[in-house]
């Protein structure tokens, strides 16, 4: 009987996600919507019915604080003060006087146009739009909670606590005693304890803006109060150029062509190429760190100690030393200017000098057969399809098609785990696409046995590629995990990568049909455990060990296959 109830809740949640995405797509095609209008209400209703784990107490009367931190790390600073939010394509704002604002946890360019308007550039496809609209809907819900608490309905006046908060924010610099008094008023407004607000205030505080949290709460409430009392409506708009360009791979094509031209210019385009989707440090460090830092770490065989030191923000000189050795040994770094926001490193292993690299070649291997290791930074959602689909197409120059000699594609990423904790490993055997009948089984060159004895939990099974991590709730994830789908984790890119790989290898025949693929993920969170969602904070040093374990297995397989 319990199973029936849980399944029903999972179905209701699935329906809510579907309504959210249908509504978002409709609003995008329409070109605008007002959060307080019928369409905005539909988004709120669906989100409140869904109650995603990452948004915690969004459906309750009290303000959700951890969710607020998570959302504002992914939206531009000052967005809570703006009643007009405009989603644009890349339309030349980078050449203007407007200062670019980049959120701490999302690579997207934003521009504050005036006191009331924020422009957000969309260069990474629909996933970016869904992500932003979901976060904005959460903000509008929290904004209206504040308004409902502080606005006296009959008189349209505000309560004393709000007036005191307003006075403190307008004053500017506060003493510690003034700050604590203001936090007391704010705690009453938000329905949270003084202790909770002290902690969240510290999370938002910066040297330049020590009372950022108070300003955020005031900004959220002020916009909602003005809408209620003056009729000045909040509005989200999508520019015509964005609506015209979306889905046409403009940034992905530009990105891929830059890379292929670089490969061709350096005589690398027909060499064996191994693509790795990872970060911009683990492959380089795995290849060169032990050799580059042998003076700093002369007596250690423990690579993890070196990698943890390199991960510290204080050790810039160590990272510079590794980078210098990598560049001396043929590394080409491409800082992306295409708008895709995906940087690239190309390692020409034929230029590795003796004893520079931590991995060995077979003695008889000629330079022509030595591989090119191509590392690309993480893509975001559907952008994974756009970039890999374009990259795997032949390079066209002087009316000739040059086919890339792709030997393998390896995808390393962070994902939510459904049985285990932060840092544990997931090795997928298939990707299924949430909300569709699409599934992508494949032969993974990596397996759980490769990580035996590593000291981490290793799961092997199906991964679900979700439409957005911020829309997952416990009921859906429990269904995926406990049903015959045998889902071990959730992420956003796997289906899109595999779709592009299968299209290139089996349909277009632009790369070899038996191209090797490797997928491995480490857990950033467990959304089924209270307090372990993405909103609970980052991995810290917990992510170092799994990152380098996966990187080592990928590189070991590449070098052994030569």
C-alpha positions in Angstrom: 0.0 0.0 0.0 2.9 2.4 0.8 4.4 1.7 -2.5 1.2 2.8 -4.3 1.2 6.0 -2.3 4.8 6.8 -3.1 4.4 6.0 -6.8 1.4 8.4 -6.9 3.4 11.1 -5.3 6.2 10.5 -7.8 3.7 10.7 -10.6 2.4 14.0 -9.2 5.9 15.4 -9.0 6.7 14.2 -12.5 3.5 16.0 -13.8 4.6 19.2 -11.9 8.0 19.1 -13.7 6.3 18.6 -17.0 4.0 21.6 -16.4 6.9 23.7 -15.4 8.8 23.0 -18.6 5.8 23.3 -20.9 5.0 26.7 -19.2 8.6 27.9 -19.5 8.8 26.9 -23.2 5.4 28.7 -23.8 6.6 31.8 -22.1 9.9 31.8 -24.0 8.0 31.5 -27.3 5.6 34.3 -26.2 8.5 36.6 -25.3 7.6 37.8 -21.8 5.7 37.2 -18.7 4.8 38.8 -15.4 5.6 36.8 -12.2 2.4 38.1 -10.6 0.3 37.2 -13.7 -1.5 34.0 -14.7 1.7 32.5 -16.2 3.8 33.4 -13.3 1.2 31.9 -10.9 1.3 28.7 -12.9 5.1 28.4 -12.5 4.8 29.0 -8.7 2.0 26.5 -8.3 3.9 23.8 -10.1 7.1 24.6 -8.1 5.3 24.6 -4.8 3.6 21.3 -5.6 7.0 19.8 -6.6 8.8 21.1 -3.5 12.3 20.3 -4.7 14.8 19.1 -2.1 17.2 21.9 -3.0 14.6 24.6 -2.1 13.9 23.1 1.3 11.1 25.0 3.1 10.0 27.0 0.0 6.4 25.8 0.5 6.3 26.9 4.2 5.6 30.3 5.7 9.2 30.8 6.9 11.9 32.0 4.5 14.2 29.2 3.0 17.7 30.4 3.8 19.9 27.6 2.4 17.9 27.7 -0.9 18.4 31.4 -1.0 22.2 31.0 -0.7 22.2 28.4 -3.5 20.1 30.5 -5.9 21.9 33.8 -5.4 25.3 32.1 -6.0 23.9 31.3 -9.5 22.2 34.6 -10.3 23.9 38.0 -10.8 24.6 40.2 -7.8 21.9 42.8 -7.3 19.1 40.8 -9.1 16.9 41.1 -6.1 16.7 44.8 -6.7 15.5 44.5 -10.3 11.9 44.4 -11.4 12.8 44.0 -15.1 14.9 40.9 -16.0 15.8 40.5 -19.7 17.2 37.3 -21.1 19.3 38.0 -24.1 21.6 36.4 -26.7 25.2 37.6 -27.1 24.2 41.0 -28.4 27.3 43.2 -28.0 27.0 44.2 -24.3 30.6 43.1 -23.7 31.7 46.0 -25.9 29.7 48.6 -24.0 30.4 50.5 -20.8 28.3 48.1 -18.8 30.3 46.1 -16.2 30.0 42.3 -16.7 28.7 40.5 -13.6 29.5 36.8 -13.4 27.7 34.7 -10.7 30.1 32.8 -8.4 28.7 29.3 -9.4 27.5 29.8 -13.0 29.5 30.9 -16.0 27.1 33.4 -17.5 27.6 37.1 -18.3 25.1 39.5 -16.8 24.8 43.3 -17.1 23.1 45.8 -14.7 21.4 48.2 -17.2 20.0 50.6 -14.6 18.5 50.5 -11.1 15.5 48.4 -12.2 16.8 46.2 -15.1 19.2 43.3 -15.3 20.3 41.6 -18.6 21.4 38.0 -18.5 23.2 36.5 -21.5 22.1 33.0 -22.6 24.8 31.2 -24.6 24.4 27.6 -23.3 21.0 26.7 -24.6 17.6 25.8 -23.1 19.1 24.3 -19.9 20.4 27.7 -19.0 17.0 29.3 -19.5 15.2 26.6 -17.4 17.8 27.0 -14.7 17.4 30.8 -14.5 13.6 30.7 -14.6 13.4 28.1 -11.9 15.7 30.1 -9.6 13.7 33.3 -10.3 10.4 31.6 -9.5 11.9 30.6 -6.1 13.1 34.2 -5.5 9.6 35.6 -6.4 8.0 33.1 -3.9 10.4 34.2 -1.1 9.9 37.8 -2.1 6.1 37.6 -1.7 6.5 35.8 1.6 8.3 38.9 3.0 5.7 41.2 1.5 2.8 39.2 3.0 4.5 39.3 6.4 5.3 43.1 6.5 2.5 44.8 4.6 -0.6 45.7 6.5 -3.3 44.8 4.1 -6.0 47.4 5.0 -3.7 50.4 5.3 -1.0 49.4 2.8 1.5 50.5 5.5 4.4 48.4 6.7 5.1 46.9 10.1 7.7 48.4 12.5 10.2 45.6 12.0 10.3 46.3 8.3 10.7 50.1 8.9 13.7 49.4 11.2 15.3 47.1 8.5 14.8 49.8 5.9 16.4 52.5 8.1 19.4 50.2 8.8 19.9 49.4 5.1 19.7 53.1 4.1 22.1 54.1 6.8 24.9 52.1 5.2 27.7 51.0 7.5 26.5 49.4 10.7 28.2 48.8 14.1 28.1 45.3 15.5 25.4 46.2 17.9 23.3 47.9 15.2 23.7 44.9 13.0 22.5 42.5 15.7 19.5 44.7 16.5 18.6 44.7 12.8 19.1 41.0 12.5 16.6 40.6 15.4 14.0 42.6 13.4 14.8 40.6 10.2 14.5 37.2 12.1 10.9 38.2 13.0 10.1 39.0 9.4 11.6 35.8 8.0 10.2 33.5 10.7 13.7 32.3 11.5 15.8 32.3 14.7 18.4 34.9 15.5 21.1 32.2 15.6 20.1 31.1 12.0 20.4 34.6 10.7 23.8 35.2 12.3 25.1 32.2 10.4 23.5 33.1 7.1 24.6 36.7 7.4 28.2 35.5 7.7 27.8 33.4 4.5 26.7 36.5 2.5 29.2 38.9 4.1 32.1 40.2 2.0 34.8 42.7 2.9 33.3 45.2 0.5 29.7 44.5 1.5 29.5 43.2 5.1 25.7 43.5 5.3 24.9 42.1 1.9 22.3 39.7 3.5 20.3 42.5 5.0 20.3 44.4 1.6 19.2 41.2 -0.2 16.2 40.7 2.1 15.3 44.4 1.9 15.6 44.3 -1.9 13.4 41.2 -2.2 10.7 42.7 0.0 10.8 46.2 -1.5 10.1 45.0 -5.0 7.1 42.9 -3.9 5.7 45.7 -1.7 6.0 48.3 -4.5 4.2 45.9 -6.8 1.4 45.5 -4.3 1.1 49.2 -3.4 2.0 51.1 -6.6 1.1 48.5 -9.3 4.7 48.5 -10.8 4.8 45.0 -12.0 7.9 42.7 -12.2 8.5 41.4 -15.7 10.7 38.8 -17.4 11.4 39.3 -21.1 13.3 37.3 -23.8 14.9 39.3 -26.7 13.8 38.5 -30.3 17.4 37.6 -31.2 17.6 35.0 -28.4 14.4 33.4 -29.5 15.7 33.3 -33.1 19.1 31.9 -32.2 18.3 29.3 -29.6 18.9 25.7 -30.8 21.1 26.7 -33.8 24.5 25.8 -32.2 25.9 29.2 -32.9 28.3 29.2 -29.9 29.0 25.5 -30.1 30.0 25.8 -33.8 32.2 28.8 -33.2 33.8 27.0 -30.2 34.4 23.8 -32.2 35.8 25.5 -35.3 38.3 27.4 -33.1 39.5 24.1 -31.7 39.8 22.3 -35.0 41.7 25.2 -36.5 44.1 25.1 -33.6 44.6 21.4 -34.1 45.1 21.8 -37.8 47.5 24.8 -37.4 49.6 22.7 -35.0 49.6 19.5 -37.2 47.5 17.6 -34.7 44.2 17.1 -36.4 44.9 13.7 -37.9 46.7 12.3 -34.9 44.9 9.9 -32.5 42.7 12.2 -30.3 41.4 11.4 -26.8 38.7 13.8 -25.6 38.2 14.3 -21.8 35.4 16.4 -20.4 36.7 17.4 -16.9 38.0 20.5 -15.2 41.0 22.6 -16.1 43.4 21.2 -13.5 43.1 17.4 -12.8 44.5 16.1 -16.1 47.4 18.6 -16.2 48.2 17.9 -12.6 48.0 14.2 -13.1 50.4 14.4 -16.0 53.0 16.7 -14.6 52.5 17.6 -10.9 54.8 14.9 -9.3 57.6 15.7 -11.6 57.1 19.5 -11.4 57.0 19.5 -7.6 59.6 16.9 -6.7 61.6 19.6 -4.8 58.6 20.7 -2.8 57.5 17.0 -2.2 60.8 15.0 -2.3 59.9 12.2 0.0 56.3 11.4 -0.8 54.8 8.7 -3.0 51.4 10.0 -2.0 50.1 11.9 -5.0 46.9 12.9 -3.0 49.0 15.0 -0.7 50.3 16.9 -3.8 46.9 17.3 -5.3 45.3 18.5 -2.1 48.1 21.1 -1.8 47.4 22.2 -5.4 43.7 22.5 -4.6 44.4 25.1 -1.9 43.8 28.7 -2.9 46.9 29.7 -1.1 49.3 27.7 -3.3 49.3 29.8 -6.5 53.0 29.3 -6.9 52.7 25.5 -7.0 50.0 25.6 -9.6 52.1 28.1 -11.7 55.0 25.7 -11.6 52.9 22.8 -12.9 51.4 25.0 -15.6 54.9 26.1 -16.7 56.1 22.5 -17.1 52.9 21.6 -19.0 53.4 24.4 -21.4 57.1 23.5 -21.9 55.8 20.0 -22.8 53.4 21.0 -25.6 50.3 22.1 -23.7 48.1 24.5 -25.7 45.6 26.4 -23.6 42.5 28.0 -25.4 40.6 30.5 -23.3 37.2 30.4 -24.8 35.8 33.6 -26.4 33.0 32.0 -28.4 30.4 32.5 -25.7 30.2 28.8 -24.9 32.3 29.5 -21.7 34.2 26.2 -22.1 38.0 26.5 -21.9 40.2 23.9 -23.4 43.6 22.4 -23.0 45.4 20.4 -25.7 48.3 18.1 -24.7 50.6 17.1 -27.6 52.2 14.0 -26.1 54.8 13.9 -28.8 56.4 16.9 -27.2 56.6 15.3 -23.7 60.3 15.3 -22.9 61.9 12.4 -21.0 60.9 12.1 -17.3 58.5 15.1 -17.6 55.3 13.1 -17.6 54.0 10.7 -14.9 52.8 8.2 -17.4 54.9 6.1 -19.8 54.7 5.3 -23.6 55.6 2.0 -25.2 59.2 2.3 -26.3 58.6 1.7 -30.0 55.7 4.2 -30.4 56.4 6.8 -33.1 55.5 10.4 -32.8 52.8 10.1 -35.4 51.0 7.6 -33.2 51.5 9.4 -29.9 48.0 10.7 -28.9 46.7 14.2 -28.5 44.8 14.6 -25.2 42.1 17.2 -25.5 40.5 18.4 -22.2 37.4 20.5 -22.2 35.8 22.2 -19.2 32.4 21.1 -18.0 29.4 21.8 -20.3 26.0 22.7 -18.9 22.9 20.5 -19.7 22.0 20.5 -23.4 25.2 22.4 -24.1 27.0 19.1 -23.9 25.2 17.9 -27.1 25.8 21.2 -28.9 29.5 21.3 -28.2 30.4 17.6 -28.8 28.0 17.3 -31.8 29.9 20.2 -33.5 33.3 19.0 -32.4 32.9 15.5 -33.9 31.9 16.9 -37.3 34.7 16.9 -40.0 36.8 20.1 -40.2 36.0 21.8 -43.5 38.8 23.8 -45.1 39.4 24.7 -48.8 36.4 22.6 -49.8 37.9 19.5 -48.1 36.6 17.5 -45.2 39.2 16.4 -42.7 37.8 13.7 -40.4 39.1 13.7 -36.8 40.8 10.5 -35.6 38.9 10.2 -32.3 40.1 7.2 -30.3 38.1 7.8 -27.1 35.8 10.1 -25.2 35.9 10.3 -21.4 33.4 12.1 -19.3 34.1 12.9 -15.7 31.6 14.9 -13.7 29.9 15.7 -10.4 26.5 14.1 -9.8 23.9 13.5 -7.1 24.1 10.0 -5.6 21.1 8.1 -4.4 22.9 5.7 -2.1 26.1 7.0 -0.4 27.6 10.3 0.4 29.7 13.2 -0.9 32.8 12.0 -2.8 31.6 8.4 -3.5 31.8 7.1 -7.1 29.2 6.3 -9.7 30.0 4.2 -12.9 27.1 4.3 -15.3 26.1 1.5 -17.7 23.4 3.6 -19.3 21.8 7.1 -19.3 18.1 7.6 -19.3 16.5 11.0 -20.0 14.0 12.2 -17.5 10.6 12.9 -18.8 11.1 11.0 -22.1 11.3 7.5 -23.4 14.9 8.0 -24.5 17.6 5.8 -23.0 21.2 5.4 -24.0 23.0 2.1 -23.1 26.7 1.9 -23.9 29.8 -0.1 -23.1 31.7 1.8 -20.5 35.5 1.2 -20.6 35.5 2.0 -16.8 33.9 -0.4 -14.3 33.6 -0.6 -10.5 36.4 -3.2 -10.3 38.8 -0.4 -11.6 38.3 1.4 -8.3 38.4 -1.6 -5.9 40.2 -0.8 -2.6 40.1 2.9 -3.2 38.4 3.6 0.2 35.2 5.1 -1.4 31.8 3.5 -2.1 31.5 2.6 -5.8 28.1 2.1 -7.4 27.5 0.7 -10.9 24.2 1.1 -12.7 22.0 3.5 -14.6 22.2 7.3 -14.4 19.3 9.6 -15.0 20.0 12.8 -16.9 17.6 15.3 -15.4 16.2 18.5 -16.9 17.4 20.5 -14.0 19.0 19.6 -10.6 16.9 22.2 -8.9 13.7 20.5 -9.8 14.3 17.1 -8.2 12.3 15.9 -5.3 12.5 12.9 -3.0 9.5 11.1 -4.4 10.8 11.0 -8.0 14.3 10.1 -7.0 13.1 7.3 -4.7 11.0 5.9 -7.5 14.0 5.9 -9.9 16.2 4.3 -7.3 13.9 1.6 -6.1 12.2 0.7 -9.4 13.7 -1.7 -12.0 15.5 1.3 -13.6 18.1 0.8 -10.9 19.2 4.4 -11.0 22.3 5.1 -8.9 22.5 8.9 -9.5 21.4 12.0 -11.4 23.3 14.5 -13.5 22.5 16.8 -16.4 24.8 16.1 -19.3 25.2 12.3 -19.8 22.4 11.8 -22.3 23.4 14.8 -24.3 27.1 13.6 -24.6 26.0 10.1 -25.5 23.4 11.3 -28.1 26.2 13.3 -29.8 28.6 10.4 -29.7 26.2 7.9 -31.1 25.0 10.3 -33.8 28.6 10.9 -34.9 29.8 7.2 -34.7 26.7 5.3 -35.8 24.6 7.7 -38.0 26.9 10.3 -39.5 30.0 8.0 -39.5 32.2 11.0 -38.9 34.2 9.1 -36.2 34.9 5.4 -35.9 32.0 3.3 -34.9 33.8 1.4 -32.1 35.1 4.6 -30.4 35.7 4.0 -26.7 33.7 5.8 -24.1 34.3 6.3 -20.4 31.9 7.8 -17.9 32.6 8.2 -14.2 31.0 10.6 -11.6 31.7 11.5 -8.1 29.0 12.5 -5.7 28.4 16.2 -5.0 25.4 15.5 -2.8 22.7 13.0 -1.9 19.3 14.6 -2.5 17.6 11.7 -0.6 19.3 12.7 2.6 18.2 15.7 4.7 21.0 18.2 4.9 23.0 16.6 2.1 21.6 18.4 -0.9 23.6 20.9 -3.1 22.2 23.7 -1.0 24.1 22.3 2.0 27.4 23.5 0.6 30.3 22.4 -1.7 32.6 19.4 -1.5 35.7 21.2 -0.2 38.7 18.9 -0.1 36.3 15.9 -0.2 36.2 16.2 -4.0 40.0 16.0 -4.4 40.4 12.2 -4.0 37.6 11.1 -6.3 38.5 13.7 -8.9 42.1 12.4 -9.2 41.2 8.8 -8.9 38.9 9.0 -11.9 41.4 11.1 -13.8 44.2 8.6 -13.1 42.0 5.7 -14.4 41.2 7.5 -17.6 44.8 8.4 -18.3 46.1 5.0 -17.3 43.7 3.4 -19.9 44.6 5.9 -22.6 48.4 5.2 -22.1 47.9 1.4 -21.9 45.9 1.4 -25.1 48.8 2.9 -27.2 
